[in-house]
Amino acid sequence: MASPEEQQEIEELNQLISSSSGSIRESPITAAKYNRWLVGEQNRGAGSVVRREVDHLNNARQDFHTRHKEYGQSLKEAGNEQMRRDHEKVEMMRQQNLAKGAMVKAEVIAQKAQEQKQKEEWMAHGRTLGARAQMQKQRIRDVVGEGSKRVAEMAAKTKQEELDYERELAGVRSKLLQDNKSEVEKVRNETADEVIDASKEFAFEQRKSLAFTTKAAEAAWKDERNVNTKNFLAKAHANKADAQASRAKAKELREEIEATRREVANVARKQQQSNKEQKDKIIMFASGGIKDTHDQIYRKKYVPTDAANKLQNSKYAGSVA
């Protein structure tokens, strides 16, 4: 609800408007209506240009389809002619291939007959060679029959020499095995059990001493680590408490600063708004008063006379409200 001062200003403004004499506008056509008509005129002009371009494109497309159809018909006729010529060539080549096939078939039959003849001749020749070979083998057996006894004697002698070599090799192997056993027994007797036991005892004592030393060092290290861990945890807890207290104090200070800033900003905005309203009133009254300002705004809502005549004389004047 308006304050008493604002209500008084509104009443004074209404009195100034009602007391004005005569019309302050040049035409009854509002600027909004004129702008709607002007946009329609621009759209109709653009539509005419677009329609001409569309007609041009349709004509060009129709011409392209006609030329494409004629070109396709010519290609079809040329293709049919090419297929006819290709068919003639294929038929001619088929006849030529049939003639060549008959010729090749006759040559193959003649070649097979020749091969069969040669095969029979070779078979006869082979039988002749086989008979000759059998006769030759028989003559060879007759010649070498006397030497076969001598060959058997030489083979028996060679086998006996191999048996003698095997017996000699077995004796050498047996002697080497016996020598190795003697050497092992000698080494075992020279190595007494007392020496081995003493060596084992010394090694055990060394390991035992090392184990005790290591265990003591490990226990001391664990104790030191526990002490250091306790000291670190105590210090960490103290630092954590200090950090929490510092964060709480910082948060409290930030909240106080933000509250003070908001209060100062609200006071500044109210003072700025009051100063702006006072300044606007002073400028309004200093530049001619409320009535002059109202008349200027009112005149700007309507178009001049020449623009109104253009709209009223247009055949599309009734298309805008």
Secondary structure by P-SEA (a helix, b strand, c coil): cccaaaaaaaaaaaaaaaacccccccccccaaaaaaaaaaaaaaaaaaaaaaaaaaaaaaaaaaaaaaaaaaaaaaaaaaaaaaaaaaaaaaaaaaaaaaaaaaaaaaaaaaaaaaaaaaaaaaaaaaaaaaaaaaaaaaaaaaccaaaaaaaaaaaaaaaaaaaaaaaaaaaaaaaaaaaaaaaaaaaaccaaaaaaaaaaaaaaaaaaaaaaaaaaaaaaaaaaaaaaaaaaaaaaaaaaaaaaaaaaaaaaaaaaaaaaaaaaaaaaaaaaaaaaaaaaaaaaaccaaaaaaaaaaaacccaaaaaaaaacccccccc
